[in-house]
Amino acid sequence: MPAEPVQSAQNARLKALRALRAGKEREHTALEGKHLLEEALAAQVHMPWVLVDEPTMATEASLLAKAAAQGSEIVACDGQLLKEASGLDAPQGLVAWAERPQADWQALLRASTPGSWWMIAAGVQDPGNVGALARVAAGFGASGLLCLRGGASPWHPRALRGASGTTFRLPVAEGILADDLFAALVEAQVMSWATAADGEDLATVISGGPRRQAVALWMGEEGRGLAPEYQQGCQRRVGIPLTREVESLNVATAAAVVAWALSQEGNAQGEERA
């Protein structure tokens, strides 16, 4: 039996969306628009329901049928109410309520191999930056994205938009304590690299020969950089030489530069082993 259309701002689903926007919901996230829904469906993410306005119900019938086949309840919603619940300047007529996947990061760390690498978001506060780190991690072949407790969630709607849905393409875990992560990295024999403006020249580090260990790339908050206590726990500090008196890059750009270097080195090692 089809669900009753949402026609009141007091509907439980709309209340859940407002609670999420207020930071009171930690187990689910909201996926706005066709692209994020497609990414979540491809990753087999559980989505209990999808709110859709009338125009979108007609134009995205096949996509909604796929969501329904994977267990989502498709619920018609008054267009104005859906716009008011949206976090976008230009609402897209579709909001899916999805469970936040949480990878078994400790088991995955123990399976790390030489040439592999991990992205660590260490206290990054802006959700858009966390999303950008997820996109870099996915694009350059990271084994996963691990986010420390106290930073923005990779499942925040803004983070998901910043990642353009690529968060669903790699293992992700959040709310990790720094001490637990450092201990797990040591146990898994994964070397921690801190990014720092005055660190070793990245080109020199990469050209120093094949890595015998996997690497965890620690990225800190925009502007302040990686906190000193995290830098002290890392075995290596790497920096990106800049010109014209530019002091630093934003966190996503810096991550992309180092990630590209790590991915190139990892590819070379894979070719040698083959």
N, C-alpha and C positions, 0 to 999 in steps of 0.2 A: 504493500500500500504506500503510495507516494507521501512524502512528508508534507505537513501543512506549510504553505508559503509563509515566509517571514514578513510580517506587516506591522510590527511594533518594535520600537527601540528597546523595549524591555525583554525582547526575546533572549533566551538563554545563550544562544550562539553569538549574538551581538554583544552581550555582556562579557562573554569569554574573550572576544576580540579586544574589547576595551580594557579588560584586565591584563591582557598580554601587552598592550601598548603602555600600560602603567607599570610594567615590570613585575606584576604579581603572578605571572604564570611562567613556570620553569620547565614544564614537561612537554609542551607543545609549541608550535610556531605557526605563523600565518603566511601562506604562499599566495601572493597576489599576481594574477595574470597567467596567461597561457604558457609562457616559457617556463616558469618555475614549476607549474603543474606537470608539464612534460618531463622535466628533469626528475621530479620526485617519483613519477610513475615509472620511469626507466630504472630508477634505483630501488623500486619495490618498497617505497616508504609507505607506512600505514597512515591513511588519511580518513578519519571517521566521517567527515562531511565536507561538502563544497557548496558555498553560497554563490548563486549565479543570478544576474539580472536577466530580464526578458530578452533583450537583444543578443546577449552572449549565449543564452540558452539555445538560440536558433543557429548562430554562426559557428559555434563550437560543439555541435551535437556529437560528432564522432569522438572528440577528445573526452567529453563528458561520459560518453558510453564506455570508453576505456576505463575511466576512473570508477564508474559504477561496477564494471566487471572485476575490478581489483578490490571491491568492498566499500567504496565511498558512497555515502548517501548524498544524492544531488538534491539540493534544496533551493527552490526559487525564492528570490528575495527582492523586495521593493528596491528599485534602483536608487532612490534618494537615500534610503537607509544604508545601502551598501556603500554609497559614496561617503556618507558621514563616518562609516566605520573604517574607511580606507586610510592607509598611511601615505598614499601617493597624491601628488598634486593633480595628476591625471589618472583617476581610477580606471581600472581595466575591466570592471564588471564581473570579476571572478575572484573569490577568496577561498582557499582550501585550508582546512584545519589539519595540521600534520603533527605526528609524534616526532620528537627530536631523536634522531639516531645517536647512539653513544657506542663508539668502538671499544673493544677490549684492548686498550692501548698498551697495557703491560705485556700481554701475550704477543702483540704485534712487534713491540720493541725487541723482545727476545728472539724474534725471527729475522731481525735486521741482518743484512749481508754487506760486505765491503762494497763501496760504491753507491750504496743507498743513502738517503738523507731524509730528515724530518724537519718540518717547520714548527717552531715553537713561538706562540704569541704570549709574551711575558708581560702582562699588565697593559696591553694595548686597550685604551679606553673607548676609542671611537669605533662604533660598529662597522662603518664604511671601510675603515682601515683593516679591520679583521677580515671583512669580506674580500678585500683586495689581496690580503695574504693568502686566503683560501684559493683565490684564482691563480696566484703565482704558484702555490704549492701543487695545484692540479696541473697547471700548464707545463711545469718543469719536472714532473715525475716524482714528487715527494712521496714518501711512504705513508704520510699522513700529516694532519694538522692537530697539534696539541695546544690547548689554551689553559693558561694558569687561572686559578681562582682569583677574582678581583678585577679581571678585565672584561671587556664586552663579550657577549656570547656570539659564537659563529652562527647561531640559529636566530639571532635577532633579525626581524624583517629587513632592516637596513643593511645588515651584513649579507644576507642572502641576495639582496639586489646588487650590492657591491661585488659579489662573487659571480653574478649573472648565472646563478644556479649551479656553478661548478662545485660547490660545497658537497653536493650529493655524489660527486665522482671520486671521492677519496675518503679513507677512514678519518673520522673527526671525534675528538673527545674534549670535554671542557670541565671546568671546576677542579682542576688538578692542583694539588699543593706542590709548591716548588721543591720542598725537601723530598717528597715522594718521587717526583720526577727525576731529580738528580740521582737518587738512590737507584731507581730503575734503569737509568741510562748507564750508570757504572756497572750494574749487574749484567746488562745486555752488551757491554763493551762498545757503547756508542759514544763517540767523542763529542763534547759540547763546544761549539764555536760561538763566541759572543761577537756581535757586530759593534764596532766602536770607531769613532772618527780617527783616533790615534792608534788603531790596531795595525798589525802587520799588513803590508801591501798584499791585497788579494791575489794579484797576478803572481807574486813570488810564492805565496802559499800553495796555489794550485800547481805551479810548475815544479814543486818540490818532490815529485815522484808519486806513484800510485798510493792511494790511501789504503791502509790495512784495516781501517775501521769505518763503520757507518758514522755519519755526522748528524748532529742535531743543531740546527741553525736558530739561535735565540735572537728574536727581534723584540725591541722594547717600544715604549710609548713614543709617539710623535713628539719631536722637540727635545724631550729630556733624554731620550735614548734608553738603552738597557740599564736598569738599576744596578748600582755598584755591587750589591750583594749577589746578584745573579752573575755579573761579570766575574766575580771572585770564584764562583763555582765552576766556571768554564775552563777547559784546558787550553784554549787558544782564543785570542782576540784578533779579529780580522777587520781591515778597513779598506775603503774604496778611495784611491787617490783622486782628488778633484783639482780643477784649475780655476783661474780667474777669481781666486779668493772665495769660492763657494765653500761654505763650511760643512754642509751636510745635504743629504737627499731625504725626501720624505720616506717613511717606513716601507711603503709598498715598492717604491722605485729601488731602494737599497736592497730589499729582499729579492727583487727580480734580478738584479745584477749578480748577486752572490749565488742565487739559485741557478742561473744560467751557467755560471762557472762550475758549480757542483754537478749539474746534469751533463755537461760536456766531459768532465773528468770521469763521471760514472759510465758514460757511453764508451769512452776509450778503454776503460778497464774491462767492460763487457766484451769488447772486440778482442782484447788480449786473451781473455779466458776462452773465447770461442776458438 
